[in-house]
Amino acid sequence: MAQEKNNTASEAAAHAKKTVTIRIPRTSKEEDDVFVSVNQRTWLIKRGVEVDVPICVADVLKHQENMLSEAYEFEVGAQSRG
């Protein structure tokens, strides 16, 4: 059982060290840097520049994009109903 926990912890640590390259676009409405915090670690990501970030940061940004899309669809649906 202890061996299994150690393997899981080491896998999580290895996953946290893996990085991906992302670029957050600049738009006429959005030019500010993007702040991301995961497990008491923080990043300030400059828009319009390719940067390497841990996979967990890319996951947070993807989740944010999905939630904004769902919120937009909800607002459009609410306006059309009422």
Backbone bond lengths (Angstrom), bond angles and torsions (degrees), N, CA, C in turn:
res aa  C-N    CA-C-N  psi(-1)  N-CA   C-N-CA  omega(-1)  CA-C   N-CA-C  phi
1 M - - - 1.442 - - 1.529 110.83 -
2 A 1.329 117.85 -45.37 1.464 121.13 178.85 1.518 110.51 -63.72
3 Q 1.319 116.95 -38.03 1.462 120.98 178.53 1.523 110.38 -61.52
4 E 1.316 117.20 -40.97 1.466 121.61 179.92 1.523 110.69 -63.42
5 K 1.332 118.36 -41.66 1.457 122.12 178.54 1.519 110.65 -64.09
6 N 1.335 117.67 -41.31 1.457 121.14 179.35 1.518 111.20 -63.88
7 N 1.333 116.72 -42.02 1.456 119.80 177.98 1.520 110.85 -61.89
8 T 1.329 117.23 -42.94 1.462 121.22 -179.73 1.520 110.28 -63.73
9 A 1.325 117.54 -42.79 1.458 121.42 179.57 1.524 110.92 -64.78
10 S 1.324 117.56 -42.31 1.461 119.86 -179.77 1.528 111.25 -69.27
11 E 1.321 117.19 -34.95 1.464 119.99 175.57 1.525 110.81 -64.77
12 A 1.331 116.97 -41.03 1.461 121.19 178.78 1.525 110.44 -64.35
13 A 1.335 116.80 -40.34 1.466 120.82 178.91 1.524 110.68 -65.45
14 A 1.321 116.99 -41.25 1.469 120.38 178.35 1.517 110.48 -65.25
15 H 1.333 116.67 -40.00 1.462 121.40 178.60 1.529 110.52 -63.27
16 A 1.329 116.87 -38.51 1.461 121.61 -179.07 1.525 111.54 -67.14
17 K 1.332 117.54 -26.55 1.458 121.01 -179.18 1.522 112.67 -82.77
18 K 1.326 117.43 -19.37 1.455 120.44 179.06 1.524 109.03 -70.27
19 T 1.316 116.03 141.73 1.462 119.97 -178.78 1.524 110.92 -124.42
20 V 1.317 114.32 160.07 1.455 122.37 173.74 1.525 107.64 -132.54
21 T 1.300 116.08 155.30 1.456 120.92 177.53 1.518 108.91 -94.45
22 I 1.331 115.65 128.28 1.461 120.77 178.50 1.525 109.52 -129.14
23 R 1.301 115.26 163.19 1.463 121.74 173.63 1.518 106.69 -143.78
24 I 1.312 116.55 119.95 1.457 121.66 177.39 1.526 106.44 -94.66
25 P 1.322 118.14 120.85 1.459 119.84 -173.93 1.531 113.18 -70.76
26 R 1.311 115.05 149.45 1.461 121.39 170.63 1.523 106.97 -88.98
27 T 1.309 116.16 140.29 1.458 121.14 176.21 1.525 108.59 -131.70
28 S 1.321 116.03 173.57 1.464 118.82 178.82 1.526 111.30 -66.06
29 K 1.331 116.91 -26.10 1.467 120.97 179.94 1.522 112.68 -94.45
30 E 1.307 117.66 -24.09 1.469 122.14 -173.92 1.526 110.05 -126.48
31 E 1.335 116.41 105.36 1.459 120.29 176.45 1.521 112.60 -123.40
32 D 1.341 116.94 -12.14 1.462 120.80 -177.82 1.530 111.20 -70.25
33 D 1.330 114.90 153.23 1.460 120.41 173.48 1.534 108.91 -63.77
34 V 1.327 116.49 157.46 1.465 121.88 -176.97 1.524 108.94 -107.91
35 F 1.331 115.57 125.27 1.458 122.55 178.78 1.517 109.07 -93.81
36 V 1.346 117.00 130.94 1.464 122.55 176.61 1.526 107.73 -131.15
37 S 1.333 116.19 136.75 1.458 121.52 177.62 1.524 108.87 -130.69
38 V 1.336 115.93 129.68 1.460 122.17 177.74 1.524 107.84 -137.26
39 N 1.323 116.23 118.49 1.472 121.38 176.92 1.530 112.57 50.50
40 Q 1.310 116.70 51.84 1.459 124.82 177.40 1.523 114.26 65.34
41 R 1.311 117.86 13.45 1.467 122.37 172.16 1.513 106.14 -108.28
42 T 1.325 117.74 140.23 1.457 120.22 -175.77 1.530 111.24 -127.76
43 W 1.326 113.98 152.67 1.459 122.18 177.33 1.518 107.96 -137.45
44 L 1.314 117.04 143.46 1.450 122.91 171.66 1.523 105.58 -119.42
45 I 1.323 115.60 110.08 1.461 121.60 -170.70 1.519 109.34 -102.81
46 K 1.313 115.80 124.07 1.458 122.06 -179.75 1.524 109.58 -77.71
47 R 1.307 116.03 132.43 1.473 121.06 178.36 1.524 110.51 -72.00
48 G 1.335 115.94 146.29 1.455 121.83 175.29 1.513 115.01 81.56
49 V 1.330 117.69 4.51 1.463 122.02 -177.97 1.522 108.74 -125.03
50 E 1.322 117.62 135.27 1.468 120.20 175.33 1.521 109.06 -74.35
51 V 1.332 115.61 130.16 1.461 121.31 179.81 1.524 109.21 -136.52
52 D 1.329 115.51 151.29 1.465 121.43 173.74 1.517 108.05 -93.14
53 V 1.322 116.08 126.68 1.468 121.55 178.76 1.521 108.53 -132.19
54 P 1.332 116.75 156.99 1.463 119.02 174.54 1.529 110.59 -61.30
55 I 1.315 115.87 154.17 1.461 121.33 -178.75 1.521 111.04 -56.78
56 C 1.338 117.65 -35.97 1.465 119.88 -178.73 1.523 111.51 -62.25
57 V 1.315 118.39 -33.93 1.468 121.48 178.04 1.527 109.80 -68.46
58 A 1.319 116.76 -43.96 1.467 120.37 177.59 1.522 110.32 -61.96
59 D 1.340 117.20 -37.41 1.465 120.97 178.10 1.527 111.25 -64.05
60 V 1.334 116.97 -42.34 1.471 120.53 178.61 1.521 110.44 -62.11
61 L 1.320 116.87 -43.83 1.466 120.40 -179.68 1.532 111.58 -65.87
62 K 1.322 116.86 -37.81 1.466 120.93 177.32 1.526 110.31 -66.02
63 H 1.328 116.65 -41.75 1.466 120.89 177.92 1.526 110.20 -62.80
64 Q 1.329 117.36 -40.91 1.462 121.13 177.92 1.529 110.55 -60.99
65 E 1.317 116.38 -44.15 1.467 120.94 179.52 1.529 110.55 -61.42
66 N 1.333 117.09 -42.90 1.466 120.63 179.06 1.522 111.39 -63.33
67 M 1.333 117.77 -41.98 1.456 121.58 -179.04 1.534 111.34 -68.12
68 L 1.319 117.68 -38.32 1.458 120.41 176.45 1.525 111.12 -64.25
69 S 1.319 116.41 -38.40 1.458 120.99 177.50 1.529 110.77 -64.87
70 E 1.329 116.74 -44.09 1.467 120.09 178.38 1.526 111.54 -63.77
71 A 1.327 117.07 -39.96 1.468 121.00 178.87 1.524 110.38 -63.58
72 Y 1.325 116.88 -41.73 1.457 121.24 178.55 1.529 110.61 -62.34
73 E 1.328 116.63 -46.20 1.463 120.35 179.46 1.527 111.11 -62.04
74 F 1.323 117.78 -38.07 1.459 122.28 177.65 1.519 110.52 -63.76
75 E 1.347 117.25 -44.79 1.455 121.01 179.71 1.523 111.83 -62.87
76 V 1.315 116.33 -42.58 1.472 120.29 178.74 1.519 110.07 -63.16
77 G 1.329 116.91 -43.31 1.456 121.10 178.96 1.519 111.68 -64.15
78 A 1.327 117.42 -40.49 1.465 121.07 -179.86 1.529 110.46 -66.81
79 Q 1.322 118.03 -37.64 1.458 120.71 179.39 1.525 111.67 -68.30
80 S 1.325 116.25 -36.45 1.464 118.97 -178.64 1.531 112.39 -74.78
81 R 1.345 116.79 -22.92 1.457 120.54 178.58 1.516 111.88 -84.02
82 G 1.312 116.25 -21.44 1.393 112.34 -169.66 1.404 127.88 -141.15
